[in-house]
Amino acid sequence: RAFAALRPLSERHLPVFTVGAAAARAAREAGFIQVVSAEGDSVALAQAIADHAAAFRGAVLYPAPRDPAADLVAALGQRGVRARAVAVYETLAQGPSPELLAALDSQPIGMDAALIHSGKAAQALAVLLDERPVLSRALMILAISEAAAEPLARFKFARRAIAAAPNETALLA
């Protein structure tokens, strides 16, 4: 969406590669016609792009977050595909709401599980858990990937589950 907002409609003929179905749907809604979803993570995305590289000329433009979770440009380079990253958006951390803090501090705890969508989210939860050492034993952690859950590895949870695939549908399943 961020990239589409920055570029004219005349460029919607360019191929678009996405990590998953949600981003592919957003690309199609933005008017892009050639959309390929890797249905995986950054490794799967790099492979999907490499698999189609013979069909396009020039370097791949990676409209990236300011702080990407993975180095897609390097992964593409290892597959012989030239690429360039340009930061077009930024994810900003937001502190916990008073309602969340109250739920965490209530007895019994006011929640059963935490959904972890990214390593940054896990790092933020780790800070809260460091301030509440016994809390982790009461929580179930449901993470979108092993990489997202990694910052929480030192905690003992009531239950820890990793999604079968790195997408929202698999996480909720």
PLY file of the C-alpha trace (Angstrom):
ply
format ascii 1.0
element vertex 173
property float x
property float y
property float z
element edge 172
property int vertex1
property int vertex2
end_header
0.00 0.00 0.00
2.78 2.40 0.91
4.60 1.78 -2.36
1.40 2.05 -4.43
0.66 5.40 -2.82
4.08 6.66 -3.93
3.92 5.50 -7.57
1.69 6.43 -10.54
-0.99 4.08 -11.87
1.06 3.68 -15.05
3.49 1.47 -13.10
0.87 -1.10 -12.07
2.04 -3.40 -14.91
5.23 -4.22 -13.01
5.34 -7.63 -11.31
4.81 -7.67 -7.56
6.04 -10.38 -5.19
4.64 -10.66 -1.68
5.34 -12.74 1.39
1.71 -13.80 1.83
-1.86 -13.71 0.66
-2.88 -10.56 2.54
-0.16 -8.46 0.90
-0.96 -10.04 -2.48
-4.61 -9.09 -2.05
-3.59 -5.51 -1.15
-1.37 -5.34 -4.26
-4.24 -6.48 -6.48
-6.59 -3.97 -4.81
-4.00 -1.27 -5.57
-4.23 -2.19 -9.25
-1.20 -4.41 -9.76
-1.91 -7.19 -12.26
1.10 -9.53 -12.00
1.11 -10.58 -8.34
2.91 -13.64 -6.94
2.56 -14.61 -3.29
5.37 -16.65 -1.74
3.05 -17.89 1.03
5.93 -18.02 3.48
8.66 -15.86 4.92
11.49 -13.75 3.50
13.37 -16.88 2.41
10.32 -18.10 0.47
9.90 -14.61 -1.00
13.51 -14.50 -2.20
13.07 -17.91 -3.82
9.79 -16.91 -5.50
11.45 -13.82 -6.97
14.47 -15.84 -8.12
12.19 -18.42 -9.72
10.61 -15.66 -11.86
13.74 -13.54 -12.44
14.14 -14.64 -16.06
10.83 -12.93 -16.87
11.99 -9.39 -15.99
14.95 -7.15 -16.66
16.84 -4.97 -14.26
17.03 -4.94 -10.50
14.24 -5.73 -8.11
13.05 -2.78 -6.05
12.27 -3.74 -2.48
9.98 -1.08 -0.98
11.02 -1.92 2.56
10.31 -0.98 6.14
12.90 1.30 7.72
14.06 -1.62 9.91
13.38 -4.87 8.02
13.29 -8.14 9.93
15.38 -9.87 7.25
17.87 -8.85 4.57
15.93 -9.57 1.39
18.49 -7.81 -0.81
21.25 -10.14 0.42
19.00 -13.21 0.04
18.26 -12.21 -3.56
21.97 -11.54 -4.23
22.77 -15.08 -3.09
20.32 -16.28 -5.77
21.87 -14.12 -8.50
19.14 -11.46 -8.49
20.10 -7.78 -8.26
17.96 -5.83 -5.81
17.78 -2.49 -4.07
15.91 -1.65 -0.87
14.22 1.71 -0.37
12.59 2.43 2.98
8.99 3.55 2.37
7.44 2.97 5.79
8.28 2.62 9.43
6.76 0.59 12.23
6.60 2.59 15.43
6.38 0.98 18.83
3.47 1.97 21.01
3.60 1.52 24.74
1.11 -0.71 26.54
-2.29 0.78 27.22
-3.51 1.27 30.81
-6.10 -1.44 30.09
-3.40 -3.94 29.10
-1.31 -3.17 32.16
-4.38 -3.55 34.39
-5.16 -6.94 32.80
-1.57 -8.09 33.30
-1.54 -6.96 36.93
-4.95 -8.35 37.91
-5.32 -11.53 39.96
-6.06 -13.83 38.33
-4.45 -12.45 35.19
-6.99 -10.81 32.88
-5.92 -12.70 29.75
-5.01 -16.22 28.72
-2.84 -15.77 25.64
-0.72 -13.34 23.69
-0.50 -13.35 19.88
3.02 -12.59 18.70
3.27 -11.28 15.14
6.89 -10.07 15.13
10.18 -10.10 16.93
9.61 -6.46 17.90
6.31 -7.37 19.53
8.02 -10.22 21.38
10.74 -7.85 22.59
8.10 -5.46 23.92
6.33 -8.31 25.73
9.67 -9.46 27.16
10.10 -6.04 28.77
6.68 -6.36 30.41
7.47 -9.91 31.56
10.82 -8.83 33.01
8.83 -6.44 35.23
6.36 -9.24 36.15
8.48 -12.41 36.60
5.67 -14.86 37.47
3.32 -13.68 34.74
4.78 -15.78 31.93
3.74 -19.03 33.63
0.10 -17.96 33.35
0.25 -17.02 29.67
-0.02 -19.00 26.46
2.16 -17.57 23.68
1.00 -18.05 20.09
3.66 -16.87 17.64
3.52 -16.42 13.88
7.03 -17.91 13.51
10.00 -19.22 15.46
11.85 -16.01 14.62
9.04 -13.91 16.11
9.02 -16.02 19.29
12.82 -16.00 19.74
12.98 -12.92 22.06
10.72 -14.81 24.48
12.82 -18.01 24.59
14.08 -17.38 28.13
10.58 -17.38 29.64
8.55 -20.40 30.77
4.98 -20.12 29.51
1.85 -22.10 30.32
1.96 -23.08 26.66
3.96 -21.99 23.61
2.78 -22.64 20.05
4.19 -21.62 16.68
1.93 -21.20 13.64
2.29 -23.92 10.99
2.85 -21.18 8.40
3.88 -17.53 8.94
0.47 -15.97 8.31
-2.52 -14.79 10.30
-4.76 -17.71 9.32
-2.25 -20.29 10.54
-1.59 -18.28 13.70
-5.26 -18.18 14.61
-5.72 -21.88 13.76
0 1
1 2
2 3
3 4
4 5
5 6
6 7
7 8
8 9
9 10
10 11
11 12
12 13
13 14
14 15
15 16
16 17
17 18
18 19
19 20
20 21
21 22
22 23
23 24
24 25
25 26
26 27
27 28
28 29
29 30
30 31
31 32
32 33
33 34
34 35
35 36
36 37
37 38
38 39
39 40
40 41
41 42
42 43
43 44
44 45
45 46
46 47
47 48
48 49
49 50
50 51
51 52
52 53
53 54
54 55
55 56
56 57
57 58
58 59
59 60
60 61
61 62
62 63
63 64
64 65
65 66
66 67
67 68
68 69
69 70
70 71
71 72
72 73
73 74
74 75
75 76
76 77
77 78
78 79
79 80
80 81
81 82
82 83
83 84
84 85
85 86
86 87
87 88
88 89
89 90
90 91
91 92
92 93
93 94
94 95
95 96
96 97
97 98
98 99
99 100
100 101
101 102
102 103
103 104
104 105
105 106
106 107
107 108
108 109
109 110
110 111
111 112
112 113
113 114
114 115
115 116
116 117
117 118
118 119
119 120
120 121
121 122
122 123
123 124
124 125
125 126
126 127
127 128
128 129
129 130
130 131
131 132
132 133
133 134
134 135
135 136
136 137
137 138
138 139
139 140
140 141
141 142
142 143
143 144
144 145
145 146
146 147
147 148
148 149
149 150
150 151
151 152
152 153
153 154
154 155
155 156
156 157
157 158
158 159
159 160
160 161
161 162
162 163
163 164
164 165
165 166
166 167
167 168
168 169
169 170
170 171
171 172
